Amino acid sequence: MAKKRITKVYTRTGDTGLTSLVGGERVSKASRRVEAYGDIDELNTALGIARAETADGEIDEIILQIQNDLFIIGADLASPPDMQVPRIQQQRVTELEEIIDRLLEQLEPLKEFILPSGAGAGPYLHLARTVSRRAERKIVTLMEVEKVGDNVLKYINRLSDLLFVLARIENKRVKFEETFAKF
């Protein structure tokens, strides 16, 4: 697929509250589909901040791959199901699970809830996790009325789990002691 070059930042085509999906269909900027891929965009941005804050090469590489995956998911959500666009494959969901399992071996099991905080990229990864959960809810809402790619929801569900683990790994590696919630 040829890369599309962005030649203008503004087009004025959204001035009436409509935007174009892949393929040209015009929809409300408040549509469920636009809400879903908007949250994916916000998640990608939160991960960009986390990347800027980590000094850990492994975490940086994991986040970079996720950011690219999120562009694929955004294209998926902005496209009719029958349109030929890149789509997240089951293999990427499996790879997220493998990363989670590998990283969990480096952490003490949790016996109580921790407060989302930390140092370095830690708090930003916790923030990204909450944005991921919101995006997941928006995708579920969209799926109630429209079809989305087969692996989108699975990927986002695993991703929020991975982001929690990544936050804990980052905090451990920068020697930030987790704070347990008090009830």
N, C-alpha and C positions, 0 to 999 in steps of 0.2 A: 504494500500500500504506500503510495507516494505521500511524503510529508506535506502537510498543508502549512504554508507560511502565513504568519499573522502580519498583515501589512498595515492594519489600523487597529488602534485600541478601542475606539468608539465607532459605532455604526449607525446610531440613532434608531435602529430597528426595534429596540426594546422600550422606547419612550412611552408606549401605550400600555405597558404592563404585560406584553407578550414576549416570548423568546422562541427560538427555533430549536427543535430537536434535531438529532442527526437524521438526515433525509429531508429536512425542510419543513416538517409539520410545525405549525405555530401553536403554542400552548401558553396558558397563563403562567406567569412567574411564580404563582402560588400553587401550582399543580403539585400533586403528590410526587410525580416523577422528578420535577425540578427541586422540590424540597429534599428528596432523597439524595440526588447527586450534589446538591448544595452542601449537605452535611458531610458527604465524602470529601468535597473540596476543603471544608473546614478541618476535617481530620487530617488531610494531607498537609495543610499548613501547620497544624499543631505538631505534626511529626517533623516538619522542617525546623521548627524551633528546637525540638528535642535533639535533632542531629547537630544543630549549631552549639548545643550545650554539652554534648558528650565528648569526652576525650578518648573513649573506648572504641577502637577500630572495629571490633566485632559487632558492637551495637550499632555503630554507624552504618556498616554494610547491611545489616538486617533491616534497618529503617529505610535505607536507600531502595532496597528491593521492594519493600512494602509500598513506598511512595509511587514507584512505577506501577505496581499492581493496582493501586488506587486510581491511577489514570485509566487503566483498562476497565475497572469497575465503573468509573464515571461515564466512560463511553458506552458501556453496556446499559447503564441506567438511562442514558440519553438517547437510546436507540430502540426502535421497534424490534421485537424478538426475531423477526424473520430477516432482518438486515444483517449483512455480512460486516461485522466489526470484530476486533479482537475481544475475546471473552475469557474470563478467569476459568482455568481448568481445575479439575479435581486434584491434579498433581500438586498444585500450589497449596490447596487446603491441607493435603497430606504433609507437605514440607513444613507448613506452620506447626502442625502437630509434632513433627520430629524436632523442631527447634525448641518448642515448649518442653518436651520430654528431656532433651539434652540439658537445657538450662536449669530445669527443676532439680536435677541431680546435684547442682552446685548450691542449692538453698536448703535451709532448715525448713522442715514442714511447719506450716502455720497451725497454731492451736487456738488462736483468737484473731479477731479483726485488727487490721492495722489502719492507721490514719494515712490518707494519701498525702505524702509529703516527700521530702528528700533533698538531695543536693545534685548538682550537675543537671543531667537530663531527667532525673527521677521524677520530680513533680510534673514536668511536662509530659512524661510518658503516662502518668496517672491521669492528667487532663485529657490526653489523647484517648485513653481507655474510655472515659466517660463520653467523649464525643462519638467514639465508635459505637457505644451502646445506644446512643440517641439515633445515630445513622441506622443501626439495626432496627430500631422501632419504626423509623420512617420507611425502611424497605419493606417491613412486614405490612405496614399500612398500604403501601403501594401494591404489594402482592395480593391484597384482598380484592383488588379491582383490575389489575393488569399483570401480565406475565413479565418476569425478569429472567435473566440468565440463571441457569440451573445451579451454579455454584456461588453466586453472589452472597446469599444469606449465610451459607456455611462458612465462607471465607471471613466475612465480617464478624461472625460469632467467634470463630477461632482467634481472629485478630485481637479482639478485646481481651481474651485470655492471655495471649502472647504479650500484649502491652502491659498487663499487670505483672507478668513474670519479668519482662524487661525492666520495668521500674524497680522491682526488687533487686534484680541483678546489678543495675546501675548503682543503686544505693549501697549495696554490699561492696561493690568495687571501689566506690569513693569513700568507703568507711562511714557511711551515714547510718546511725542506729535507728531502726524502725520504731515507731511509737505505737503502742497498742491502744486500742479504743477502750475507754472506761465506761462501763454501764452502771 
